[in-house]
Amino acid sequence: MKKELVYQSRDKEIEVFEDEFGSITLKEIPFEAAVMVALENDSLILISQYRAAVDQVIIQLPGGGMNENEDAMEAAKRELLEETGIVCGETVFLGSIQPSACLSNTVTHVYFTNDIVEYRSQMLEKKEATIQAFHIPVDRAFRNIEQGLWKDSELAHGLLLARLKGLI
């Protein structure tokens, strides 16, 4: 397959390729992310965040990119704290997913916790100002996915992994 580099970012290692059919793919370095399925009293802790790519607010698991040389579990815990203000204790690794392999090389590592240790304030970056954390009953979350109200692949896959492992 012939690919041609059409864009390379100056401030983050992102390369955008276009193939002979006009399909665009992204190669990101680092390419790993981590998310947390967090459960408290039979309710999931999720976030809502505006996403410019789809021009709407999306419901997601707390999570984000990993820092250089950062362990995936520590990244998931850090992102949970930053986006929700929640400090968690023990976590369980659920698996890794490729949320959009046809578009990007990103791999997301999924963790689970029901060990909520402490609540603090969110620690959001300026670009994350639209993030709001909330609790929702597990069954309601699955209904929202089933009804097509929530479409985020990391959320759906993360909840499926947690359900298959008997955690929610």
N, C-alpha and C positions, 0 to 999 in steps of 0.2 A: 504494500500500500504506500503510495506516494503521499508524503505530508510536507506542508510548507509552513514555516514559522511566520505568523502574521502579526504577532505582538509579543513583546517581552517587557514586563513591568520593571520600573526602575527601583521601586522601594520594597518589593516582595518578589520572591522567585516564582513567577507565574509565566508560563509560556502558553500561547494560544496557537493551535495548529488548525489548518483547514486542509481537508483531504480533497482528492480529485472530484468528489461528488458534492462538495460544498459543506460537508459536515464539520462542525467546529468541536474541538476537544481541548480540555485544559490540563496542563501538567503543572501541579503545584509542588513546591518544596518549601517547608515540610508538607507532607501530604496526609498526615494523620490528625485525627480529631478524637475526642472522647465525650460521651454523654452519660448521664446518670438517670436511671429509673429510680425515683425516690418515693417511698411509701410511708405515710404516717396515718395511723388510725383508719385503715381501709380507703384512704384517699391518696391519689397521686399528686405530686408536686410538679407542676408544669410551668412553662413560661409562654407568654405571648410576645411576639416581636414583629415589627414591621420589616418586611423583606422587599427591597427595591426591585429585585428580579421579577417578582410576581405582582408588585405594587399592591400588596395587602398585608394585613396582620396574620401571622401564621402561628399556630399552636405547636410547640416543640418541647422536647426534653431539654433540661438545662445542660449546656455543654458548649464545646467550641474547640478551637485549634490547640494543639500541643506546642509548648515551647521547646526549643532545641534541648536535647538531652533530658527531657521531662518524661517520667514514667507515666503510662496511660492512666493508671489508677489515680495517681496524684493529680493529673490534669483534670480528670472527671470530678474529683473532690474540690479542686480549686475553682472550676467553673460553676459547680453547684453553689459554692460560697459566694462567688462574685455575682452571680445572676439572681440568687434567691436570698442570700444572707444566711443560709443554713450550713452549719458545720455538721458533718456526719462522721460516724465512727467506722465500723466494719463495712466492707463492701464485698460483693460477689461479682466475679467476671462472668458476663452472660455470653459474650462472643464478639466477633468483629463483622462488620458489614461494609459493603461498597454501595453507598446510597444512590449513586448515579454513574455506574461504570461506563455507560455509553457516552458520557460527557466529561468525566473527571477521574483522576487517579486517586481521589480521596478514599481513605479507609477510616471508618469510625469504630472505635472500641466502646462497647456498651457494658456498663456496670449497674449493679442494683444495690440499694441500701434501704433498710428500714430502721437503721440505727441513727436517729436524729439526736444529736448531742446538745446543740445550742442554736439559738436564733440570734443573728446579728443584722446589721444593715447591709443592703446590697452594696457592692463595690463596682459600679458600672463605669466603663469608659464613656467618653462623650458620645461616641458613635452608637453606643448601646442604650441610649437614654429612653428608648421606647419599650424596653423590656419590663414586663410586669409578671411577677410570680403569683401563682394561685393554686389552691387545692381543688380537686374534683374527685368524686367517687370513681373507683376503678370501672364499675359497670357502665357508668355514664360515658367515660372516656372511650370504651370499646364501642358503645352505640354511636358516638360522634364519628368514629372512624368508619363504622359499618354504613352509616347514612351519608358518607361522603362529605361531612362537614369539615373534617380534619384530614389533610392529605399528605402531611409530612412523612417521608419514607423512614427516617430515623425513629420518629415517634412510633409509627406502626410496627416496625420491625423490632424495636426495643421492647415494646409491650408484648409482642408475640413471644419473644425469647423468654421474658419473665413469666409469662403464663405457661409456656411449655415446660419450664423448669419448676413449676408449682409455687412460685413466689408471690404471684398476685392472682 
